[in-house]
Amino acid sequence: MTDIALDELYINPWALPPVPADYDSRHESFALTAKQVNRLLNLFLACSTVFLCLVFPVLLYHSLSGSVTLFGLRFVAVTGDAMEPAIRAGALVLARESPFDRLKEGDVIVFAQPDGSLGTRRVAALRPGSVITKGDRAILPDAAPVTREMYRCRVVKVLNFFSPITRALIE
């Protein structure tokens, strides 16, 4: 049996071609070897695969069933289209808990609706002990104000690029 190195047995489909012997890298300020580039690429692909296959479905499942808190941020899936075009149906929003008294007009908030689901609306007006909300798509504000007890958190980031994936799982 011949001695074959493990590198020769494994063929990386994303491998770059070998660098020619006459290649002059003296003029480049920062150059990675092909092996280093392949390792970085494999690490990126492995992390992306783990996120897409393990982390994202868990977050999505918890988001669709309510919300999940991770690193102080609450992930919430928006199921309605009242906030379009700013927040598309199926988008994931990242929200952070903040005091009710610090809300201002224009903030997007997450609140508990009477049926127990979570709603996402923009603050249209401030009232003592409550706020008047309005969906971006609506002409008139919502009929029922959002009280301090209904308020959950304030949206800090909208991830609209998840909307096709989330909508496919919802429908």
VEXVODREN-993269 format. One record per residue: residue in three letters; x, y negated, z negated of N, C-alpha, C in turn. Coordinates in steps of 0.001 Angstrom, whole numbers, plus 500000, padded with zeros to 6 digits. Layout:
ALAXYZXYZXYZ/...
END
This chain:
MET500845501168500000500000500000500000500890498770500000/THR500536497800500804501360496595500913500942495579499859/ASP501880494733499518501587493669498557500977492485499300/ILE499703492211499015499000491098499648498574490145498537/ALA498882488889498715498496487886497720496983487711497734/LEU496420487357496571494978487159496479494501486029497386/ASP495345485011497598494974483901498476494739484385499907/GLU495426485433500307495265485944501663493995486769501807/LEU493504487351500706492273488135500766491037487255500801/TYR491078486129500102489922485246500028490014484221501144/ILE488997484168501957488959483184503036487905482148502659/ASN488353480934502426487463479844502042486830479260503301/PRO485511479282503414484886478753504635485023477242504771/TRP485299476538503664485445475085503728486915474673503777/ALA487808475624503956489232475329503932489644474463505108/LEU490559473566504829491112472731505885492228473496506585/PRO492491473168507836493591473857508524494923473522507860/PRO495898474404507982497195474138507345497866472910507963/VAL498654472233507143499351471041507601500548471477508438/PRO500714470899509626501860471270510471503186470952509778/ALA504226471719510100505534471553509464506144470199509791/ASP505844469651510960506446468369511352505604467164510910/TYR504625467384510045503759466301509579504549465385508648/ASP504488464107508898505241463143508106504278462404507176/SER504363462689505899503470462055504939504161460941504157/ARG505317460517504602506050459486503872505364458131503935/HIS504530457909504946503903456602505119502572456492504385/GLU502104457564503803500849457531503074501135457285501601/SER500356456371501010500589456042499613500063457135498679/PHE498967457789499079498397458831498230497905459940499142/ALA498483461093499006498080462206499855497891463453498990/LEU496772464106499209496510465365498536496886466505499473/THR497331467571498895497599468733499726496270469376500110/ALA496303470202501121495082470876501565494513471751500448/LYS495388472358499667494931473211498569494207472388497499/GLN494718471184497203494072470311496224492710469827496730/VAL492647469487498001491382469047498587490363470179498534/ASN490792471385498852489886472534498803489401472803497385/ARG490287472661496410489873472863495021488849471814494596/LEU489085470549494972488129469483494639486789469711495328/LEU486830470123496565485612470390497309484839471551496689/ASN485533472605496326484878473746495679484293473359494321/LEU484998472517493567484483472055492280483212471229492480/PHE483227470341493468482043469529493759480873470411494175/LEU481108471375495033480039472267495477479497473116494325/ALA480377473566493445479931474360492304479076473515491358/CYS479507472299491068478725471418490190477386471064490820/SER477373470779492111476124470461492806475173471651492780/THR475710472833492994474877474036492984474289474286491604/VAL475097474127490565474599474317489200473498473311488905/PHE473696472041489297472677471025489049471388471353489795/LEU471499471666491071470302471914491870469579473189491469/CYS470325474216491073469701475509490763469276475654489310/LEU469948475000488390469640475193486977469064473940486310/VAL469803472855486363469432471670485608468204470986486196/PHE468192470725487502467085470000488111465747470707487940/PRO465618472007488194464309472647487976463832472577486525/VAL464759472699485561464363472597484158463850471196483862/LEU464579470181484320464132468810484113462816468550484817/LEU462674469054486021461449468848486775460269469531486101/TYR460461470743485623459393471466484937458929470687483711/HIS459885470243482907459536469487481708458925468138482071/SER459406467531483156458863466244483570457429466380484043/LEU457125467444484757455768467622485244454816467977484116/SER455320468585483077454461468948481955454430467844480900/GLY454994466727481180455045465603480248456321464837480493/SER457288465030479636458582464390479827459613465130478996/VAL460855464877479310461948465472478554462960464373478283/THR463560464405477098464545463406476728465927464037476795/LEU466829463366477493468193463847477657469116462639477610/PHE470093462648476716471047461551476542470342460229476258/GLY469248460262475523468531459039475182467616458521476273/LEU467575459195477410466692458798478506465558459802478627/ARG464397459318478902463244460185479114463015460298480617/PHE462951461535481125462689461792482540461191462027482697/VAL460554461246483559459116461367483767458861461454485264/ALA458052462414485684457654462536487084456389461721487296/VAL456413460851488295455252460030488615454400460823489595/THR453166461114489203452315461948490050451330461142490876/GLY451035459912490476450077459093491216450768458114492154/ASP449953457444492971450510456495493937450183455046493594/ALA449779454754492365449392453399491977450560452419492011/MET451789452895491886452947452002491845453680451915493180/GLU453134452507494245453800452405495538453736450975496034/PRO454701450467496750455873451122497325457095451159496404/ALA457051450472495258458221450436494374458546451815493817/ILE457526452559493389457715453906492853456785454825493633/ARG457370455702494440456567456608495268456013457758494442/ALA454919458310494922454331459474494262455343460612494303/GLY455596461230493175456563462313493079457939461869492636/ALA458170460570492498459483460078492088459725460415490624/LEU460991460531490270461376460670488863461795459303488368/VAL461330458936487176461765457681486577462504457989485292/LEU463523457199485026464274457306483785463812456162482901/ALA463380456485481703462861455475480793463606455552479468/ARG463738454401478847464417454315477559463437453734476543/GLU463437454321475357462561453795474315463043452411473917/SER462116451467473898462420450108473464461223449602472668/PRO461446448641471784460344448155470958459224447533471796/PHE458010447740471362456835447210472048456883445687472089/ASP457409445072471042457445443614470952458420442978471941/ARG459338443745472505460320443205473447459882443317474907/LEU458693443837475152458206443924476525457950442536477072/LYS458156442382478383457871441112479038457154441387480349/GLU456545440368480904455827440522482164456790441003483246/GLY456331441955484033457157442518485099457819443828484736/ASP457914444152483439458487445438483021457577446575483473/VAL458182447685483846457422448894484167457482449792482943/ILE456310450247482486456245451023481254455608452380481508/VAL455888453313480593455254454630480576454369454655479333/PHE453120455085479519452174455095478406451285456321478488/ALA450687456667477351449770457815477287448389457358477730/GLN447832458065478693446490457762479166445472458503478301/PRO444186458107478360443178458769477523443091460283477723/ASP443402460778478929443324462226479169444565462982478690/GLY445546462275478133446749462909477606447937462882478551/SER447716462566479819448832462489480758449570461165480589/LEU450739461072481209451525459858481136451265459005482368/GLY451113457708482169450907456773483264452077455825483370/THR452282455287484561453353454328484812452741453103485476/ARG452881451949484848452324450706485385453261449551485055/ARG453038448430485754453792447203485524453011446314484551/VAL453717445665483632453081444765482677452689443491483411/ALA451392443163483402450887441968484080450726440803483111/ALA450349441095481860450161440038480862450362440614479468/LEU450818439759478574451044440154477181449895439637476318/ARG449414440469475421448362440117474471448850440546473088/PRO448311439955472025448715440390470687448315441853470448/GLY449300442731470266449042444143469990448770444993471207/SER448755444404472407448516445181473625449092444445474831/VAL449148445153475939449572444549477209448555444911478281/ILE448382444017479227447534444274480385448452444789481484/THR448105445919482083448946446521483112448255446469484461/LYS449069446646485504448554446628486867449466447481487729/GLY448885448317488552449657449065489524450056448145490665/ASP451217448349491252451683447499492349450749447561493550/ARG450073448673493703449186448873494835447802448239494614/ALA447461447967493354446135447452493013446079445931493141/ILE444882445432493411444670443992493490444376443432492099/LEU443553444148491349443156443715490017443915444496488949/PRO444087443897487761444732444646486672443847445781486182/ASP444460446702485428443717447823484857442689447301483854/ALA441556447994483765440466447553482889440835447700481418/ALA441460448795481051441797449039479646443230448585479365/PRO443440447805478310444811447408477963445580448581477350/VAL446890448499477406447755449507476786448127448989475406/THR447760449743474392448034449336473013449402449832472565/ARG449811449374471410451097449772470836451158451289470630/GLU450038451919470280450001453364470048450108454152471352/MET449632453594472444449676454282473738451046454157474407/TYR451772453099474105453063452810474725454096453864474345/ARG454874454357475326455927455343475077457326454777475307/CYS457595454199476483458939453726476797458910452792478012/ARG460055452150478270460198451215479387461086451845480459/VAL460670451749481708461409452345482830462659451525483095/VAL463809452224483213465070451555483508465615451919484881/LYS465199453055485440465709453478486746464664454332487444/VAL464512454093488735463569454857489545464369455692490533/LEU464080456999490590464748457906491519463733458352492569/ASN463519457483493574462539457770494621462968458911495531/PHE464276459185495620464735460225496548464301461621496127/PHE463805461802494890463287463093494460461830463299494860/SER461171462263495390459729462355495633459335463464496608/PRO460057463712497720459629464833498589459725466189497900/ILE460758466384497079460930467660496373459834467835495332/THR459590466783494556458599466864493494457210467046494074/ARG456894466304495141455570466448495756455359467849496314/ALA456403468444496861456289469812497388455994470798496261/LEU456563470562495066456319471463493947454943471234493316/ILE454450469995493376453152469675492781452016470225493635/GLU452120470073494952451018470451495843450915471927496075/
END
